[in-house]
Amino acid sequence: MKLSQFIKKHRNLILISTLIIITLILGCKYRQYLFVLKSPEEFKNFITSFGYYGIFIFILSQFLQVTIFFIPGEVIQATGGWIYGTLGATILSLIGITLGSILLFLLSKKYGRPLVNKFISETKLKSIEAALNSKKLNLIVFLIYFLPGIPRDSLIFACGISKMSLKKFLVYSTFGRIPALVLSCYLGSNMLSCSKPFLFLMLFVMVLIFLIGVFKGEYLLEKLSNN
């Protein structure tokens, strides 16, 4: 088989493998900087130290936030708002989140259940199969990403082995993410200038939505899954 034919036949695998290798190399090179993600001020100083290239570092941080589950997205987004403003941070965050989501979804679609079981236990996977096979899967994905407090760990992997297409997953998960994402970026953009009453109002709204997700989220998902 010629090299060109091999590349054409396995282009998706080559692309995914390349992205994984790049992520691992960058992760090893900059692993000592992970502590800055715990503090908005430290993270801001880290990003701005790269000058113009800080934009790409910020996008990479959002990419890693999706692919490495323990990185706190809210800190990244709020700091992005502080540096780039609400609109700029929202756009840059969506680019990184989308790239990370595409990678995980394609990995799941390519390698199927054996890969997914490395991130989601078989017991947990079976418990959400009703949702994955539901006729309202699109709405379920939207709600999971819209309501904070609903367990969403490794959801991208689960959706990758469902009947949902990559295009639909990106559309519904992105629309679900946008409200909280914009709010985080907005709070970061105005953390030094907005009045305390307004700040408390925004925090109250976030807490209220979070509580709805915690106490009613799984009930809503179960009801939708069984219909």
LOFIMI-46767 format. One record per residue (C-alpha): residue number from 1; x, y, z. Coordinates in nm, 4 decimals. Layout:
BEGIN
+------+----------+----------+----------+
: resi :       px :       py :       pz :
+------+----------+----------+----------+
:  NUM :        X :        Y :        Z :
...
+------+----------+----------+----------+
***
This chain:
BEGIN
+------+----------+----------+----------+
: resi :       px :       py :       pz :
+------+----------+----------+----------+
:    1 :   0.0000 :   0.0000 :   0.0000 :
:    2 :   0.1351 :   0.3411 :  -0.0982 :
:    3 :   0.1918 :   0.6039 :   0.1680 :
:    4 :  -0.0713 :   0.8339 :   0.0151 :
:    5 :  -0.3286 :   0.5522 :   0.0183 :
:    6 :  -0.2432 :   0.4652 :   0.3789 :
:    7 :  -0.2824 :   0.8289 :   0.4874 :
:    8 :  -0.6127 :   0.8615 :   0.3027 :
:    9 :  -0.7492 :   0.5397 :   0.4521 :
:   10 :  -0.6430 :   0.6196 :   0.8077 :
:   11 :  -0.6616 :   1.0005 :   0.8028 :
:   12 :  -0.9037 :   1.0216 :   1.0982 :
:   13 :  -0.6859 :   0.7943 :   1.3119 :
:   14 :  -0.3740 :   0.9903 :   1.2140 :
:   15 :  -0.5429 :   1.3212 :   1.2991 :
:   16 :  -0.6656 :   1.1961 :   1.6368 :
:   17 :  -0.3273 :   1.0415 :   1.7213 :
:   18 :  -0.1489 :   1.3639 :   1.6256 :
:   19 :  -0.3780 :   1.5708 :   1.8490 :
:   20 :  -0.3244 :   1.3308 :   2.1404 :
:   21 :   0.0544 :   1.3422 :   2.0973 :
:   22 :   0.0552 :   1.7240 :   2.0798 :
:   23 :  -0.1635 :   1.7421 :   2.3919 :
:   24 :   0.0659 :   1.5041 :   2.5833 :
:   25 :   0.3800 :   1.6924 :   2.4777 :
:   26 :   0.2339 :   2.0286 :   2.5781 :
:   27 :   0.0960 :   1.8802 :   2.8997 :
:   28 :   0.4385 :   1.7428 :   2.9969 :
:   29 :   0.6167 :   2.0634 :   2.8990 :
:   30 :   0.3837 :   2.2958 :   3.0902 :
:   31 :   0.2680 :   2.0664 :   3.3716 :
:   32 :   0.4463 :   2.2850 :   3.6273 :
:   33 :   0.2099 :   2.5687 :   3.5361 :
:   34 :  -0.1108 :   2.3821 :   3.6217 :
:   35 :  -0.1160 :   2.5444 :   3.9658 :
:   36 :  -0.2026 :   2.8812 :   3.8065 :
:   37 :  -0.5483 :   2.7453 :   3.7185 :
:   38 :  -0.6448 :   2.7647 :   4.0852 :
:   39 :  -0.6221 :   3.1451 :   4.0922 :
:   40 :  -0.7702 :   3.3897 :   3.8358 :
:   41 :  -0.4924 :   3.6405 :   3.9062 :
:   42 :  -0.2157 :   3.3811 :   3.8633 :
:   43 :  -0.3781 :   3.2523 :   3.5459 :
:   44 :  -0.4135 :   3.6073 :   3.4089 :
:   45 :  -0.0443 :   3.6749 :   3.4674 :
:   46 :   0.0419 :   3.3428 :   3.3029 :
:   47 :  -0.1654 :   3.4128 :   2.9899 :
:   48 :  -0.0524 :   3.7739 :   2.9473 :
:   49 :   0.3126 :   3.6695 :   2.9828 :
:   50 :   0.2866 :   3.5159 :   2.6340 :
:   51 :   0.1819 :   3.8472 :   2.4781 :
:   52 :  -0.0171 :   3.8040 :   2.1566 :
:   53 :   0.0332 :   3.4270 :   2.1712 :
:   54 :  -0.1615 :   3.4239 :   2.4967 :
:   55 :  -0.4745 :   3.3879 :   2.2829 :
:   56 :  -0.3571 :   3.0453 :   2.1675 :
:   57 :  -0.2546 :   2.9454 :   2.5209 :
:   58 :  -0.6016 :   3.0431 :   2.6419 :
:   59 :  -0.7672 :   2.8347 :   2.3681 :
:   60 :  -0.5385 :   2.5443 :   2.4604 :
:   61 :  -0.6396 :   2.5779 :   2.8260 :
:   62 :  -1.0069 :   2.5413 :   2.7297 :
:   63 :  -0.9202 :   2.2469 :   2.5067 :
:   64 :  -0.7439 :   2.0811 :   2.8010 :
:   65 :  -1.0337 :   2.1680 :   3.0329 :
:   66 :  -1.2586 :   1.9502 :   2.8160 :
:   67 :  -1.0114 :   1.6662 :   2.7676 :
:   68 :  -0.8668 :   1.6682 :   3.1224 :
:   69 :  -1.1734 :   1.6675 :   3.3450 :
:   70 :  -1.0264 :   1.8044 :   3.6690 :
:   71 :  -0.9312 :   2.1478 :   3.5291 :
:   72 :  -1.1780 :   2.4127 :   3.6586 :
:   73 :  -1.3491 :   2.5718 :   3.3585 :
:   74 :  -1.5097 :   2.8549 :   3.5554 :
:   75 :  -1.1705 :   2.9935 :   3.6612 :
:   76 :  -1.0462 :   2.9840 :   3.3021 :
:   77 :  -1.3573 :   3.1525 :   3.1626 :
:   78 :  -1.3764 :   3.4234 :   3.4290 :
:   79 :  -1.0085 :   3.5023 :   3.3782 :
:   80 :  -1.0660 :   3.5095 :   3.0028 :
:   81 :  -1.3361 :   3.7697 :   3.0563 :
:   82 :  -1.0918 :   3.9684 :   3.2678 :
:   83 :  -0.8322 :   3.9652 :   2.9874 :
:   84 :  -1.0320 :   3.9640 :   2.6623 :
:   85 :  -1.3733 :   4.0967 :   2.7635 :
:   86 :  -1.7032 :   3.9085 :   2.7602 :
:   87 :  -1.7357 :   3.8597 :   2.3832 :
:   88 :  -1.3700 :   3.7822 :   2.3172 :
:   89 :  -1.3450 :   3.5321 :   2.6019 :
:   90 :  -1.6712 :   3.3640 :   2.5003 :
:   91 :  -1.5539 :   3.3161 :   2.1405 :
:   92 :  -1.2075 :   3.1920 :   2.2398 :
:   93 :  -1.3563 :   2.9575 :   2.5005 :
:   94 :  -1.5991 :   2.8113 :   2.2474 :
:   95 :  -1.3136 :   2.7458 :   2.0034 :
:   96 :  -1.1158 :   2.5512 :   2.2639 :
:   97 :  -1.4214 :   2.3682 :   2.3987 :
:   98 :  -1.5348 :   2.2728 :   2.0478 :
:   99 :  -1.1921 :   2.1365 :   1.9508 :
:  100 :  -1.1739 :   1.9315 :   2.2708 :
:  101 :  -1.5275 :   1.8013 :   2.2231 :
:  102 :  -1.4560 :   1.6982 :   1.8637 :
:  103 :  -1.1467 :   1.5043 :   1.9712 :
:  104 :  -1.3242 :   1.3097 :   2.2482 :
:  105 :  -1.6347 :   1.2444 :   2.0374 :
:  106 :  -1.4310 :   1.1089 :   1.7433 :
:  107 :  -1.2200 :   0.8933 :   1.9748 :
:  108 :  -1.5357 :   0.7458 :   2.1236 :
:  109 :  -1.6941 :   0.6941 :   1.7822 :
:  110 :  -1.3756 :   0.5335 :   1.6483 :
:  111 :  -1.2958 :   0.2952 :   1.9357 :
:  112 :  -1.6433 :   0.2432 :   2.0792 :
:  113 :  -1.7429 :   0.0893 :   2.4088 :
:  114 :  -1.4010 :  -0.0555 :   2.5075 :
:  115 :  -1.2588 :   0.2986 :   2.5179 :
:  116 :  -1.5667 :   0.4482 :   2.6852 :
:  117 :  -1.5475 :   0.1885 :   2.9645 :
:  118 :  -1.2052 :   0.3249 :   3.0576 :
:  119 :  -1.3725 :   0.6537 :   3.1528 :
:  120 :  -1.7248 :   0.5424 :   3.2454 :
:  121 :  -1.7933 :   0.2251 :   3.4411 :
:  122 :  -2.0198 :  -0.0307 :   3.2752 :
:  123 :  -2.2694 :   0.0115 :   3.5600 :
:  124 :  -2.2890 :   0.3882 :   3.5111 :
:  125 :  -2.3023 :   0.3518 :   3.1340 :
:  126 :  -2.5976 :   0.1148 :   3.1574 :
:  127 :  -2.7754 :   0.3603 :   3.3858 :
:  128 :  -2.7659 :   0.6307 :   3.1172 :
:  129 :  -2.8397 :   0.4068 :   2.8181 :
:  130 :  -3.2087 :   0.4977 :   2.8391 :
:  131 :  -3.1129 :   0.8603 :   2.7839 :
:  132 :  -2.8746 :   0.7698 :   2.5008 :
:  133 :  -3.1506 :   0.5765 :   2.3227 :
:  134 :  -3.4239 :   0.8317 :   2.3905 :
:  135 :  -3.6058 :   1.0077 :   2.1066 :
:  136 :  -3.5398 :   1.3274 :   2.3015 :
:  137 :  -3.1628 :   1.2789 :   2.3143 :
:  138 :  -3.1021 :   1.6239 :   2.1630 :
:  139 :  -3.3024 :   1.7941 :   2.4385 :
:  140 :  -3.1374 :   1.5788 :   2.7054 :
:  141 :  -2.7885 :   1.6806 :   2.5900 :
:  142 :  -2.8944 :   2.0469 :   2.5869 :
:  143 :  -3.0303 :   2.0270 :   2.9428 :
:  144 :  -2.7252 :   1.8454 :   3.0770 :
:  145 :  -2.4991 :   2.1242 :   2.9552 :
:  146 :  -2.7470 :   2.4016 :   3.0391 :
:  147 :  -2.8170 :   2.3062 :   3.4006 :
:  148 :  -2.5129 :   2.3073 :   3.6301 :
:  149 :  -2.5214 :   2.0491 :   3.9049 :
:  150 :  -2.6215 :   1.7635 :   3.6728 :
:  151 :  -2.3481 :   1.4970 :   3.6518 :
:  152 :  -2.1836 :   1.5329 :   3.3095 :
:  153 :  -1.8488 :   1.3620 :   3.3606 :
:  154 :  -1.7317 :   1.1995 :   3.0380 :
:  155 :  -2.0706 :   1.2637 :   2.8726 :
:  156 :  -1.8975 :   1.3284 :   2.5406 :
:  157 :  -1.7686 :   0.9699 :   2.5374 :
:  158 :  -2.1179 :   0.8358 :   2.6043 :
:  159 :  -2.2684 :   1.0460 :   2.3248 :
:  160 :  -1.9977 :   0.9211 :   2.0912 :
:  161 :  -2.1359 :   0.5665 :   2.1076 :
:  162 :  -2.4973 :   0.6809 :   2.0780 :
:  163 :  -2.6961 :   0.7430 :   1.7597 :
:  164 :  -2.6216 :   1.1156 :   1.7879 :
:  165 :  -2.4063 :   1.2693 :   1.5160 :
:  166 :  -2.1074 :   1.4913 :   1.5901 :
:  167 :  -2.2843 :   1.7890 :   1.4309 :
:  168 :  -2.5924 :   1.7546 :   1.6510 :
:  169 :  -2.3845 :   1.6995 :   1.9627 :
:  170 :  -2.1850 :   2.0162 :   1.8998 :
:  171 :  -2.4988 :   2.2209 :   1.8268 :
:  172 :  -2.7011 :   2.1147 :   2.1322 :
:  173 :  -2.4130 :   2.0994 :   2.3797 :
:  174 :  -2.2843 :   2.4398 :   2.2662 :
:  175 :  -2.6232 :   2.6073 :   2.2997 :
:  176 :  -2.6524 :   2.4486 :   2.6424 :
:  177 :  -2.3097 :   2.5769 :   2.7480 :
:  178 :  -2.3462 :   2.9336 :   2.6202 :
:  179 :  -2.5568 :   3.0926 :   2.9018 :
:  180 :  -2.3236 :   2.9817 :   3.1840 :
:  181 :  -2.0179 :   3.0483 :   2.9680 :
:  182 :  -2.1243 :   3.4042 :   2.8858 :
:  183 :  -2.2133 :   3.4674 :   3.2493 :
:  184 :  -1.8721 :   3.3445 :   3.3709 :
:  185 :  -1.6924 :   3.5581 :   3.1121 :
:  186 :  -1.9110 :   3.8582 :   3.1960 :
:  187 :  -1.8417 :   3.8291 :   3.5682 :
:  188 :  -1.4701 :   3.8033 :   3.4960 :
:  189 :  -1.4836 :   4.1042 :   3.2657 :
:  190 :  -1.6602 :   4.3158 :   3.5274 :
:  191 :  -1.5218 :   4.1728 :   3.8514 :
:  192 :  -1.3354 :   4.4950 :   3.9284 :
:  193 :  -1.5920 :   4.7457 :   3.8057 :
:  194 :  -1.9462 :   4.6157 :   3.8588 :
:  195 :  -2.1408 :   4.7219 :   4.1671 :
:  196 :  -2.1702 :   4.4810 :   4.4573 :
:  197 :  -2.5538 :   4.4571 :   4.4377 :
:  198 :  -2.5351 :   4.3581 :   4.0704 :
:  199 :  -2.2551 :   4.1112 :   4.1392 :
:  200 :  -2.4573 :   3.9512 :   4.4189 :
:  201 :  -2.7590 :   3.9331 :   4.1861 :
:  202 :  -2.5566 :   3.7483 :   3.9218 :
:  203 :  -2.4175 :   3.5106 :   4.1828 :
:  204 :  -2.7686 :   3.4517 :   4.3163 :
:  205 :  -2.8917 :   3.3611 :   3.9665 :
:  206 :  -2.5994 :   3.1205 :   3.9203 :
:  207 :  -2.6634 :   2.9542 :   4.2566 :
:  208 :  -3.0364 :   2.9276 :   4.1818 :
:  209 :  -2.9748 :   2.7576 :   3.8463 :
:  210 :  -2.7194 :   2.5299 :   4.0129 :
:  211 :  -2.9708 :   2.4237 :   4.2792 :
:  212 :  -3.2336 :   2.3517 :   4.0133 :
:  213 :  -2.9811 :   2.1280 :   3.8408 :
:  214 :  -2.8894 :   1.9494 :   4.1644 :
:  215 :  -3.2428 :   1.8859 :   4.2940 :
:  216 :  -3.4491 :   1.8622 :   3.9743 :
:  217 :  -3.1975 :   1.7910 :   3.6997 :
:  218 :  -3.1818 :   1.4133 :   3.7241 :
:  219 :  -3.5612 :   1.3958 :   3.7665 :
:  220 :  -3.6093 :   1.5933 :   3.4428 :
:  221 :  -3.3604 :   1.3747 :   3.2570 :
:  222 :  -3.5201 :   1.0535 :   3.3837 :
:  223 :  -3.8641 :   1.1766 :   3.2806 :
:  224 :  -3.7424 :   1.2699 :   2.9324 :
:  225 :  -3.5543 :   0.9397 :   2.8954 :
:  226 :  -3.8655 :   0.7346 :   2.9733 :
:  227 :  -4.0873 :   0.9194 :   2.7249 :
+------+----------+----------+----------+
***
